[in-house]
Amino acid sequence: MEKFENKINSIKQMIKRLGYGEQDPPVRQFFSVLSGISGESYFENMLAKILQKRPEVTGEHLSYLIYISLQYLTDFAYDEQTRKEKLQADLVAYSDKIIELCRTKYASTNVIERYAFLQIILGMLNKKCIVIDSGASIGIGLMALNSDKFSKIETGSELQQYIRKKAEISKAIGIDVQSPDLKWQSACYLPENRKNRIGLERDYKMLTDKGTKINLMQGSLLDMDKINLPQADIIWTSNVLYEIEGDVGQVMKNIRNLLKAGGIWINADYRHDDKAFATKENPYVAMVRVKEKWNTLLEVLEAPSDSVRAITPGKDFNIFKSACG
Ligand SMILES: C[S@@+](CC[C@H](N)C(=O)[O-])C[C@H]1O[C@@H](n2cnc3c(N)ncnc32)[C@H](O)[C@@H]1O
C-alpha cells in the first residue's frame, strides 16, 4: 500500500472536493459521506488493490467508478440520500466486486446526437466508406447512422442536405475497451438523468433491430495494431481521448496508421480542454485531419455543447467542403 500512498491521498482529496462540488445533491452527498470514511483501512486497501491493476486511472475517474459500481451492485440504491452505515456495509459486503468493476470498467456514455456530425461528414464525402468508431461504447451512436434519430437536431439550410442524405457505409466497426453491458451503461447515468435509463434500453433495442448493422469489437485504442481491423476511410472518436490511460500520442499514431490513403480522422470534442466547456469560446467541434496532412486541423462542424441539439458549420467548413469536391 505504501507504493500508492501519494495516489491514495490524492484520490481521497478528490472525493472530498466532489463532496463540496457542483454535482447534483445525491451525488455530492454520496461523496461527502464517502469522504468521512475514506481514511478507514478497508477503503484504503480497496483503493490499493484497484491501483495495482490500474495505476494510471485518474482520481476523478476512480471516484466516479466507485459510485457507479455501487449503483450497479445495489440496483441504484444511491439514487437516494446516502446513509453512512449503509455505505460502510455495502463497501464491505461488495468489496471484491467493487474492486473487480473498478479494475475493468470505464465511465461510459453513448450520446446518439453526437453522431450527427459523422452523418453530415459522410454526406459531404459522398463515397462508400469503411467507418471505425474508436471508443464506441455500446455502439448505439454508430447504429444511429442513417436512422431517423437526428431528425430533431437543428441544422441550418446549408447542412440539411447532408444530414438527410443516406450515407453509403460498406462496413461500420466499433471498438471499445469494455464489452457492452446495458446495466453498467444505465448506472453511468447519474440520478439527475435517471429518466435516460429507460430511453437507453428502448434505443438499444430499436437500433439493434432497425439501425445500421455494426460489428462491435473489444480492444484498446492503445493496441489497435493488434486488433484485426481493415484500413478505414473514416476513424471517428468522440469524448474518448481524455479517458485514455496511457500514451495518447500512441493512440493518434495507431489511428493514422489505420487510415487508408486520403482517409480522415474525425475527433469530436471541445475545442479546448483547459477551459470551461460549452461556452461561446469553447464549443463542441468536429475536428478533422487527413492522413497525409496530419498537422492541419480543420474545424468542420460546431455545436453549443456535447449533447448536440443544434449544429452549425465550423470555421473551416468551406475548406473541407472544397476538398470533398
Ligand atoms: C465517454 S464514452 C464516449 C462514447 C461515445 N464515443 C460517445 O461519444 O457517446 C468513452 C468510451 O471510451 C472507452 N474507452 C476508454 N479508454 C479506451 C481505450 N483505451 N480503448 C478503447 N476504448 C476506450 C470507454 O470504455 C467508453 O465507452
The ligand as an SDF file (V2000), in Angstrom:
LIG
                    3D

 27 29  0  0  0  0  0  0  0  0999 V2000
  -17.3570    8.8870  -22.6360 C   0  0  0  0  0  0  0  0  0  0  0  0
  -17.5430    7.4140  -23.5670 S   0  0  0  0  0  0  0  0  0  0  0  0
  -17.9530    8.0650  -25.1900 C   0  0  0  0  0  0  0  0  0  0  0  0
  -18.6550    7.0530  -26.0560 C   0  0  0  0  0  0  0  0  0  0  0  0
  -19.1090    7.5460  -27.4170 C   0  0  0  0  0  0  0  0  0  0  0  0
  -17.9810    7.7370  -28.3060 N   0  0  0  0  0  0  0  0  0  0  0  0
  -19.9390    8.7900  -27.3130 C   0  0  0  0  0  0  0  0  0  0  0  0
  -19.4800    9.8740  -27.6950 O   0  0  0  0  0  0  0  0  0  0  0  0
  -21.0910    8.6930  -26.8700 O   0  0  0  0  0  0  0  0  0  0  0  0
  -15.8610    6.8890  -23.7500 C   0  0  0  0  0  0  0  0  0  0  0  0
  -15.7150    5.4320  -24.1520 C   0  0  0  0  0  0  0  0  0  0  0  0
  -14.3200    5.2080  -24.4200 O   0  0  0  0  0  0  0  0  0  0  0  0
  -13.9880    3.9060  -23.9670 C   0  0  0  0  0  0  0  0  0  0  0  0
  -12.5350    3.8440  -23.7570 N   0  0  0  0  0  0  0  0  0  0  0  0
  -11.7930    4.4370  -22.7980 C   0  0  0  0  0  0  0  0  0  0  0  0
  -10.4920    4.1190  -22.9370 N   0  0  0  0  0  0  0  0  0  0  0  0
  -10.4090    3.3040  -24.0150 C   0  0  0  0  0  0  0  0  0  0  0  0
   -9.3380    2.6240  -24.6740 C   0  0  0  0  0  0  0  0  0  0  0  0
   -8.0760    2.7210  -24.2310 N   0  0  0  0  0  0  0  0  0  0  0  0
   -9.6120    1.8720  -25.7480 N   0  0  0  0  0  0  0  0  0  0  0  0
  -10.8930    1.7440  -26.2050 C   0  0  0  0  0  0  0  0  0  0  0  0
  -11.9540    2.3670  -25.6270 N   0  0  0  0  0  0  0  0  0  0  0  0
  -11.7170    3.1330  -24.5540 C   0  0  0  0  0  0  0  0  0  0  0  0
  -14.8040    3.7460  -22.6990 C   0  0  0  0  0  0  0  0  0  0  0  0
  -14.9890    2.3830  -22.3690 O   0  0  0  0  0  0  0  0  0  0  0  0
  -16.1200    4.4550  -23.0770 C   0  0  0  0  0  0  0  0  0  0  0  0
  -17.0810    3.5510  -23.5750 O   0  0  0  0  0  0  0  0  0  0  0  0
  1  2  1  0
  2  3  1  0
  2 10  1  0
  3  4  1  0
  4  5  1  0
  5  6  1  0
  5  7  1  0
  7  8  2  0
  7  9  1  0
 10 11  1  0
 11 12  1  0
 11 26  1  0
 12 13  1  0
 13 14  1  0
 13 24  1  0
 14 15  1  0
 14 23  1  0
 15 16  2  0
 16 17  1  0
 17 18  1  0
 17 23  2  0
 18 19  1  0
 18 20  2  0
 20 21  1  0
 21 22  2  0
 22 23  1  0
 24 25  1  0
 24 26  1  0
 26 27  1  0
M  CHG  2   2   1   9  -1
M  END
$$$$
